[in-house]
Amino acid sequence: MISFRELLHAEWTKFRTVRGWVTGMVAAALMMVMFALLAGLSGSQKGAPPVPIGPYGGPVTDSFYFVHQPITGDGSITVSVAALKSSVPEGPETLRPGSVPWAKAGLIVKADTKPGSPYVAIMLTGEHGVRMQDSYVNDTAGPGSAASARWLRLDRSGDVITGYASADGTNWNKVGTAQLAGSSAQVGLFVASPPAVGGGGTAGTVTTATFGNLRVQGGWAGGTWAGDQVGAESPTFAGYPANAAGSFTTADGHVTVTGAGDIAPAVRDSLPTGGHLRDLLTGTFAALIAVIVVSALFVTDEYRSAMIHLTLAASPRRSRVLMAKAIVVWVVTFVAGFAGAVLAAPLGERLARVNGVYIFPVSFWTELRVELGTAALLATASVLAVSVGAIVRHSAAAVTTVVVAIVLPYLLIAIPFVPAAVSKVVATVTPGAAFAVQQTLVPYDQVASNYTPYYGYYPLTPWAGVAVLAGYTAVSLAVAALLLHRRDA
């Protein structure tokens, strides 16, 4: 009986001597590169306004109505929020009262009115109480006693800004602190109204807030108030609903401000023209079919030609034969998949950037994880094809079974009008969950959005998704090994 090492070498020799199998693996890698190049060339955003970039280096949505004045040095600003009312589209030309949970109205200190500039804000929200936010990604909830707060205050001492909330304007609760460098800035009232999420899409909203008891103290007093729509031309601002516009009015000591937009990290909904790494690796779908076909044939061709009799005669311990085949296709597919991903990602990204398309940034380690994960996805799928091939002993049946098990869930995830609940279940319990390894986008609690697999947000962590596919593969290998022992060759 030959050793397992000799068996591995024999199976590797079988694989590399069949030109069609080797060609298939090379083609899988090349398809990933070709699709990445097509993705990079397919969209053009040349001449479009630049995407605002926040202090943390990522894209942001920075659009809101700002009633402001310039300030220098230290000071304090206080206001009460008497009313916060939102409207959502009822039809193409009409609005109706509605709920916008993350509508925001409050006080903000901002380095300047340029989208993406640093800021610190304290606000009353539609349904999330008092919040203090800064640098787009930082969000602090007000204390429990501030749940009914209607008074807001920002104090600045040096680079440190402290936010307070109060129910009566006398007893104040500290919400948090943040830093804003530089002595000069813009300070004032703001209103933002993010798009409403529903039905797999978003709809523009508008919010109006009524402020009272506006007081500016210290070195901030004495400026003239001006009203502006920040980020009006930003690609992350969808604009106002029909028959609505940003504005502010003053009467009887009150300031009424109407605004739309948001101050938050950008997500796929708010930057629909942006791309991310998964978009450049759509060739994984084509490569997956290629490796499934090759891997299934690696087993079923032996049954078709009756060569399996010689293979099993040389190694009576049949499970070792199955494992040797699985190891060979896993390694070969992993190498091909990794080579394809390593070439596809930077080439596609470079072409996209040349065409003016913004690509959500990722770190070197995240990109490496996606490349390794994509290779692992393809390799694990190839082993699933081997085991199914050993079970059904028929090429077409094996290929169809594995394609349906992995590719069909992928297609369901890729259809935008599939209900979010269905899409998330498919991306959790089916072998298609493995595509989670390609996710790079980050969901944010303070941003309402369509966080579904279609938009690049998976319910499982990257490697947990691969583990789901690995689980199906392990079970199918066990079944194949059992049947291989019980059945005639």
JOZI-V620446 format. One record per pair of residues at least 24 apart in sequence whose ideal C-beta (glycine too) atoms are under 7 Angstrom apart, sorted by the first residue. I is the first residue (numbers start at 1). J is the second residue. D is the distance in whole Angstrom. If there is no record, write none. Layout:
i->I j->J d->D
i->I j->J d->D
This chain:
i->1 j->315 d->6
i->1 j->316 d->6
i->2 j->314 d->6
i->2 j->315 d->6
i->4 j->320 d->6
i->4 j->324 d->7
i->7 j->315 d->5
i->7 j->320 d->6
i->7 j->321 d->7
i->7 j->324 d->5
i->8 j->324 d->5
i->8 j->327 d->6
i->8 j->328 d->7
i->11 j->324 d->5
i->11 j->325 d->5
i->11 j->328 d->5
i->12 j->328 d->5
i->15 j->298 d->6
i->15 j->328 d->6
i->15 j->332 d->6
i->21 j->294 d->5
i->21 j->297 d->7
i->21 j->298 d->7
i->24 j->290 d->5
i->24 j->293 d->6
i->24 j->294 d->4
i->25 j->291 d->7
i->25 j->294 d->6
i->25 j->332 d->6
i->25 j->333 d->7
i->25 j->336 d->4
i->26 j->336 d->7
i->27 j->290 d->6
i->28 j->287 d->4
i->28 j->290 d->4
i->28 j->291 d->5
i->28 j->336 d->5
i->28 j->340 d->7
i->29 j->336 d->5
i->29 j->337 d->7
i->29 j->339 d->5
i->29 j->340 d->3
i->31 j->283 d->5
i->31 j->286 d->4
i->31 j->287 d->5
i->31 j->290 d->7
i->32 j->281 d->7
i->32 j->283 d->4
i->32 j->284 d->6
i->32 j->287 d->5
i->32 j->340 d->3
i->32 j->341 d->6
i->32 j->344 d->5
i->33 j->340 d->6
i->33 j->343 d->5
i->33 j->344 d->5
i->33 j->347 d->7
i->34 j->283 d->6
i->35 j->282 d->5
i->35 j->283 d->3
i->35 j->286 d->6
i->36 j->280 d->5
i->36 j->281 d->7
i->36 j->283 d->6
i->36 j->344 d->4
i->36 j->345 d->7
i->36 j->347 d->6
i->36 j->348 d->3
i->37 j->347 d->6
i->37 j->348 d->6
i->37 j->351 d->6
i->39 j->279 d->6
i->39 j->280 d->5
i->39 j->282 d->6
i->39 j->348 d->5
i->40 j->280 d->7
i->40 j->348 d->4
i->40 j->351 d->3
i->40 j->352 d->4
i->40 j->355 d->7
i->41 j->351 d->6
i->41 j->355 d->7
i->43 j->355 d->6
i->43 j->357 d->5
i->44 j->355 d->4
i->44 j->356 d->6
i->45 j->273 d->6
i->45 j->355 d->7
i->45 j->356 d->4
i->45 j->357 d->5
i->46 j->355 d->6
i->46 j->356 d->4
i->48 j->235 d->6
i->48 j->356 d->6
i->49 j->233 d->5
i->49 j->234 d->6
i->49 j->235 d->5
i->51 j->235 d->6
i->51 j->236 d->7
i->51 j->271 d->7
i->51 j->274 d->7
i->51 j->358 d->4
i->52 j->115 d->4
i->52 j->116 d->4
i->52 j->231 d->7
i->52 j->234 d->6
i->52 j->236 d->7
i->53 j->116 d->5
i->54 j->116 d->5
i->54 j->135 d->7
i->54 j->136 d->4
i->54 j->265 d->7
i->55 j->118 d->5
i->55 j->135 d->5
i->56 j->135 d->6
i->56 j->136 d->7
i->56 j->137 d->6
i->57 j->361 d->7
i->58 j->265 d->6
i->58 j->361 d->6
i->59 j->266 d->4
i->59 j->271 d->6
i->59 j->274 d->7
i->59 j->358 d->7
i->59 j->360 d->7
i->60 j->116 d->6
i->60 j->136 d->5
i->60 j->264 d->7
i->60 j->265 d->6
i->60 j->266 d->5
i->61 j->236 d->4
i->61 j->237 d->7
i->61 j->261 d->7
i->61 j->262 d->5
i->61 j->264 d->6
i->61 j->266 d->5
i->61 j->270 d->5
i->62 j->115 d->4
i->62 j->116 d->6
i->62 j->230 d->6
i->62 j->231 d->5
i->62 j->234 d->7
i->62 j->263 d->6
i->63 j->230 d->6
i->63 j->231 d->4
i->63 j->234 d->6
i->63 j->236 d->7
i->63 j->237 d->4
i->63 j->261 d->3
i->63 j->262 d->7
i->64 j->190 d->5
i->64 j->191 d->6
i->64 j->192 d->4
i->64 j->230 d->5
i->64 j->259 d->5
i->64 j->261 d->5
i->64 j->263 d->6
i->65 j->190 d->7
i->65 j->191 d->5
i->65 j->227 d->7
i->65 j->229 d->6
i->65 j->246 d->4
i->65 j->248 d->7
i->65 j->257 d->6
i->65 j->258 d->7
i->65 j->259 d->3
i->66 j->113 d->7
i->66 j->188 d->6
i->66 j->190 d->5
i->66 j->228 d->5
i->66 j->230 d->5
i->67 j->188 d->5
i->67 j->189 d->4
i->67 j->225 d->6
i->67 j->227 d->5
i->67 j->248 d->5
i->67 j->255 d->7
i->67 j->257 d->6
i->68 j->186 d->4
i->68 j->187 d->6
i->68 j->188 d->4
i->68 j->226 d->6
i->69 j->187 d->7
i->69 j->188 d->6
i->69 j->223 d->3
i->69 j->224 d->6
i->69 j->225 d->6
i->69 j->226 d->7
i->70 j->184 d->7
i->70 j->186 d->6
i->70 j->223 d->6
i->71 j->184 d->7
i->71 j->185 d->6
i->71 j->187 d->5
i->71 j->219 d->7
i->71 j->220 d->4
i->71 j->223 d->7
i->72 j->183 d->5
i->72 j->184 d->5
i->72 j->219 d->6
i->73 j->183 d->6
i->73 j->219 d->4
i->74 j->156 d->5
i->74 j->157 d->5
i->74 j->218 d->6
i->74 j->219 d->6
i->75 j->156 d->6
i->75 j->216 d->7
i->75 j->217 d->6
i->75 j->218 d->3
i->75 j->219 d->5
i->75 j->220 d->3
i->76 j->153 d->7
i->76 j->154 d->7
i->76 j->155 d->5
i->76 j->217 d->5
i->76 j->218 d->6
i->77 j->107 d->6
i->77 j->153 d->7
i->77 j->154 d->5
i->77 j->187 d->6
i->77 j->216 d->5
i->77 j->220 d->6
i->78 j->153 d->4
i->78 j->213 d->7
i->78 j->215 d->5
i->79 j->107 d->6
i->79 j->152 d->6
i->79 j->189 d->7
i->79 j->211 d->5
i->79 j->213 d->6
i->79 j->214 d->5
i->80 j->150 d->5
i->80 j->151 d->5
i->80 j->169 d->6
i->80 j->211 d->7
i->80 j->212 d->5
i->80 j->213 d->4
i->81 j->105 d->6
i->81 j->106 d->7
i->81 j->124 d->5
i->81 j->150 d->5
i->81 j->152 d->7
i->81 j->209 d->6
i->81 j->211 d->6
i->82 j->210 d->4
i->82 j->212 d->5
i->82 j->254 d->7
i->83 j->209 d->7
i->83 j->210 d->4
i->84 j->124 d->6
i->84 j->126 d->7
i->84 j->207 d->7
i->84 j->209 d->5
i->85 j->207 d->7
i->85 j->208 d->5
i->86 j->126 d->6
i->86 j->193 d->6
i->86 j->205 d->6
i->86 j->207 d->4
i->87 j->205 d->7
i->87 j->206 d->5
i->88 j->196 d->5
i->88 j->203 d->6
i->88 j->205 d->5
i->89 j->203 d->5
i->89 j->204 d->7
i->89 j->241 d->5
i->92 j->242 d->6
i->93 j->242 d->5
i->93 j->243 d->6
i->95 j->206 d->7
i->95 j->241 d->6
i->95 j->243 d->7
i->95 j->244 d->6
i->98 j->196 d->7
i->99 j->126 d->6
i->99 j->127 d->7
i->100 j->126 d->5
i->100 j->193 d->6
i->100 j->194 d->7
i->100 j->196 d->6
i->100 j->205 d->5
i->100 j->207 d->6
i->101 j->126 d->5
i->101 j->127 d->4
i->101 j->128 d->6
i->101 j->448 d->6
i->102 j->126 d->6
i->102 j->128 d->7
i->102 j->194 d->5
i->102 j->446 d->7
i->102 j->448 d->5
i->103 j->193 d->5
i->103 j->207 d->4
i->104 j->191 d->7
i->104 j->192 d->4
i->105 j->191 d->5
i->105 j->207 d->7
i->105 j->209 d->3
i->106 j->152 d->5
i->106 j->190 d->7
i->107 j->152 d->5
i->107 j->154 d->5
i->107 j->189 d->7
i->108 j->188 d->7
i->108 j->190 d->5
i->109 j->154 d->6
i->109 j->156 d->7
i->109 j->161 d->6
i->109 j->180 d->6
i->109 j->185 d->5
i->109 j->187 d->5
i->110 j->185 d->6
i->110 j->186 d->5
i->111 j->180 d->7
i->111 j->182 d->6
i->111 j->185 d->5
i->112 j->186 d->6
i->113 j->186 d->6
i->113 j->228 d->6
i->113 j->230 d->5
i->115 j->230 d->6
i->115 j->231 d->4
i->115 j->234 d->5
i->118 j->180 d->6
i->119 j->263 d->7
i->120 j->154 d->7
i->120 j->161 d->4
i->120 j->178 d->5
i->120 j->180 d->5
i->121 j->190 d->7
i->121 j->263 d->7
i->122 j->152 d->5
i->122 j->154 d->6
i->122 j->163 d->4
i->122 j->175 d->6
i->124 j->152 d->7
i->130 j->165 d->4
i->130 j->175 d->6
i->132 j->163 d->4
i->132 j->175 d->4
i->132 j->176 d->4
i->133 j->263 d->7
i->134 j->178 d->4
i->136 j->263 d->7
i->136 j->264 d->6
i->136 j->265 d->5
i->137 j->265 d->5
i->138 j->178 d->7
i->139 j->445 d->7
i->139 j->446 d->4
i->140 j->175 d->6
i->140 j->176 d->4
i->142 j->173 d->7
i->142 j->175 d->5
i->143 j->173 d->5
i->143 j->175 d->7
i->145 j->173 d->5
i->146 j->173 d->5
i->146 j->175 d->7
i->169 j->213 d->7
i->187 j->220 d->6
i->188 j->225 d->7
i->189 j->255 d->6
i->189 j->257 d->6
i->190 j->259 d->7
i->191 j->257 d->5
i->191 j->258 d->7
i->191 j->259 d->3
i->192 j->259 d->6
i->192 j->261 d->5
i->192 j->262 d->5
i->192 j->263 d->6
i->193 j->259 d->6
i->193 j->260 d->5
i->193 j->261 d->7
i->194 j->262 d->4
i->194 j->448 d->6
i->195 j->238 d->6
i->197 j->448 d->5
i->197 j->449 d->6
i->197 j->450 d->6
i->200 j->416 d->6
i->200 j->417 d->6
i->200 j->420 d->7
i->200 j->450 d->6
i->202 j->269 d->5
i->204 j->238 d->5
i->204 j->239 d->7
i->204 j->240 d->6
i->204 j->241 d->4
i->204 j->260 d->6
i->205 j->241 d->7
i->205 j->260 d->7
i->206 j->240 d->6
i->206 j->241 d->6
i->206 j->244 d->4
i->206 j->258 d->6
i->206 j->260 d->5
i->207 j->259 d->6
i->208 j->256 d->6
i->208 j->257 d->7
i->208 j->258 d->4
i->209 j->257 d->5
i->210 j->254 d->6
i->210 j->256 d->5
i->211 j->254 d->7
i->211 j->255 d->5
i->211 j->257 d->7
i->212 j->253 d->6
i->212 j->254 d->5
i->214 j->255 d->6
i->231 j->261 d->6
i->235 j->271 d->7
i->235 j->273 d->6
i->236 j->266 d->5
i->236 j->270 d->5
i->236 j->271 d->5
i->237 j->261 d->5
i->264 j->444 d->7
i->264 j->446 d->6
i->264 j->447 d->5
i->265 j->444 d->6
i->265 j->447 d->7
i->267 j->441 d->7
i->267 j->444 d->7
i->267 j->447 d->6
i->267 j->449 d->5
i->268 j->441 d->6
i->268 j->455 d->4
i->268 j->456 d->6
i->269 j->449 d->4
i->269 j->450 d->6
i->269 j->455 d->7
i->271 j->358 d->7
i->274 j->358 d->4
i->274 j->359 d->7
i->274 j->360 d->6
i->275 j->352 d->6
i->275 j->357 d->5
i->275 j->359 d->5
i->276 j->359 d->7
i->276 j->360 d->4
i->276 j->440 d->5
i->276 j->441 d->6
i->276 j->456 d->6
i->277 j->345 d->6
i->277 j->362 d->6
i->277 j->367 d->7
i->277 j->370 d->5
i->277 j->438 d->7
i->277 j->440 d->5
i->278 j->438 d->4
i->278 j->439 d->7
i->278 j->440 d->7
i->278 j->456 d->5
i->280 j->344 d->6
i->280 j->345 d->6
i->280 j->348 d->4
i->280 j->349 d->6
i->281 j->341 d->6
i->281 j->344 d->6
i->281 j->345 d->7
i->281 j->374 d->6
i->281 j->438 d->6
i->283 j->344 d->6
i->284 j->374 d->6
i->285 j->410 d->6
i->287 j->337 d->7
i->287 j->340 d->6
i->287 j->378 d->6
i->288 j->378 d->6
i->288 j->381 d->6
i->288 j->406 d->6
i->288 j->407 d->7
i->289 j->403 d->6
i->289 j->407 d->7
i->291 j->333 d->5
i->291 j->378 d->5
i->291 j->381 d->6
i->291 j->382 d->5
i->292 j->381 d->6
i->292 j->382 d->7
i->292 j->385 d->5
i->292 j->399 d->6
i->292 j->402 d->5
i->292 j->403 d->6
i->293 j->399 d->5
i->295 j->329 d->5
i->295 j->382 d->4
i->295 j->385 d->4
i->295 j->386 d->5
i->296 j->385 d->4
i->296 j->388 d->7
i->296 j->389 d->4
i->296 j->395 d->6
i->296 j->398 d->4
i->296 j->399 d->5
i->296 j->402 d->7
i->297 j->395 d->6
i->298 j->325 d->6
i->298 j->329 d->6
i->298 j->386 d->6
i->299 j->325 d->6
i->299 j->386 d->5
i->299 j->389 d->4
i->299 j->390 d->5
i->300 j->389 d->5
i->300 j->393 d->6
i->300 j->394 d->6
i->300 j->395 d->4
i->300 j->398 d->6
i->303 j->393 d->5
i->308 j->489 d->5
i->309 j->489 d->5
i->312 j->489 d->5
i->318 j->484 d->4
i->318 j->485 d->6
i->319 j->481 d->4
i->319 j->484 d->7
i->319 j->485 d->7
i->322 j->390 d->6
i->322 j->477 d->7
i->322 j->480 d->6
i->322 j->481 d->5
i->322 j->484 d->6
i->325 j->386 d->5
i->326 j->383 d->5
i->326 j->386 d->5
i->326 j->477 d->7
i->329 j->382 d->5
i->329 j->383 d->6
i->329 j->386 d->6
i->330 j->379 d->5
i->330 j->382 d->6
i->330 j->383 d->5
i->333 j->378 d->5
i->333 j->379 d->4
i->333 j->382 d->4
i->334 j->375 d->5
i->334 j->376 d->7
i->334 j->379 d->4
i->337 j->374 d->6
i->337 j->375 d->4
i->337 j->378 d->4
i->337 j->379 d->6
i->338 j->371 d->6
i->338 j->372 d->7
i->338 j->375 d->4
i->341 j->371 d->4
i->341 j->374 d->5
i->341 j->375 d->6
i->342 j->371 d->5
i->345 j->371 d->6
i->360 j->440 d->7
i->360 j->441 d->6
i->362 j->440 d->5
i->366 j->440 d->6
i->369 j->462 d->7
i->370 j->437 d->7
i->370 j->438 d->5
i->370 j->440 d->6
i->373 j->437 d->3
i->373 j->438 d->7
i->373 j->462 d->6
i->373 j->466 d->6
i->374 j->437 d->7
i->374 j->438 d->6
i->376 j->437 d->7
i->376 j->466 d->6
i->377 j->434 d->5
i->377 j->437 d->6
i->377 j->466 d->6
i->377 j->469 d->7
i->380 j->434 d->7
i->380 j->466 d->7
i->380 j->469 d->5
i->380 j->470 d->5
i->380 j->473 d->5
i->381 j->406 d->6
i->381 j->469 d->7
i->383 j->473 d->5
i->383 j->477 d->7
i->384 j->472 d->6
i->384 j->473 d->4
i->384 j->476 d->6
i->387 j->473 d->7
i->387 j->476 d->4
i->387 j->477 d->4
i->387 j->480 d->4
i->388 j->476 d->6
i->390 j->480 d->4
i->390 j->484 d->6
i->391 j->476 d->7
i->391 j->479 d->6
i->391 j->480 d->5
i->391 j->483 d->6
i->405 j->431 d->5
i->406 j->431 d->5
i->406 j->432 d->6
i->410 j->435 d->6
i->413 j->453 d->4
i->413 j->454 d->6
i->414 j->454 d->6
i->416 j->454 d->5
i->420 j->452 d->5
i->423 j->452 d->5
i->423 j->453 d->5
i->423 j->454 d->6
i->424 j->452 d->7
i->424 j->459 d->5
i->427 j->453 d->4
i->427 j->458 d->5
i->427 j->459 d->6
i->427 j->460 d->7
i->428 j->459 d->5
i->428 j->460 d->6
i->431 j->468 d->7
i->431 j->469 d->5
i->431 j->472 d->5
i->433 j->460 d->6
i->433 j->465 d->4
i->433 j->468 d->4
i->433 j->469 d->7
i->434 j->465 d->5
i->434 j->466 d->5
i->434 j->468 d->6
i->434 j->469 d->4
i->435 j->465 d->7
i->436 j->460 d->5
i->436 j->461 d->7
i->436 j->462 d->5
i->436 j->464 d->7
i->436 j->465 d->3
i->437 j->462 d->4
i->437 j->463 d->7
i->437 j->465 d->6
i->437 j->466 d->5
